[in-house]
Amino acid sequence: DCGSSLYPQADDELMTRILNNKNEFNHRIFDIPLSAITYNGKKINYFNFLSEGKFEDCNTALKRIL
């Protein structure tokens, strides 16, 4: 992926606000980031795609990493 999920344009004030607000922090980890990879014509959400366990190749790769 292109790294845009790391919020390269966020300034120090925004980063501090995100890090100090659990809801905002979780929102930016689990909800906002979408991959450039598409499935069924939609960009995938990393967390949902990997945690659903629908794709055996992904499951196998995750097991190797973990």
N, C-alpha and C positions, 0 to 999 in steps of 0.2 A: 504494500500500500504506500501512499505518498507521504505519510506522516502528519497529515493535516489534523488527525485526532489528538495530536499533542498540543494543539492550540498555539502555534508559533507566533501569532499576532497579539496574544494576551500580554498586557503589561503587568508590572509588579503588583499594582493595586488590584487588578482583576484576579490575578493568581492568588493573592492573599485572601480575597473575599471568598473565592472558591474553596480554598483549603480550610477556611474557618467555618464553612457551612456544610454540614454533613449531607443535607438534601441536595444542594447544588453540586457537591463533589460526586455523589453517587449518580446524579442525573448525567453528568458529563462523562462518567465511566460506562454506565450501563444503557443509557437511552440515546444520547446524541450521536456518538460516533457511528458512521456508516462506512462500509468498505467500498472501494471502487469495484469490487467483485459483485456481480449481480446473480440472482437466482429467481427464476420465474419473472424476469423483467424488473426486479426491484433490487436496489442496493441492500446488501445484507447488514444486519446488526451483528457485530462480532460476538458479543456475549450470547445472544439468543441462538445464533447459528451453531456455535460450538457446544453450548450447554444442552441443546435439544437432543443431541446424539443420533440424529437421523442418518448421518453419513459415516459408514464404517471406516473409510480411509482417514477421515478426520479423527474419529475415536482412536484408531490405532496410533496416529501421529501424536495425539495428546498423551496417550499412555506411555509412549517412548520418552516424551519430554518430562513427564511427571515421574 
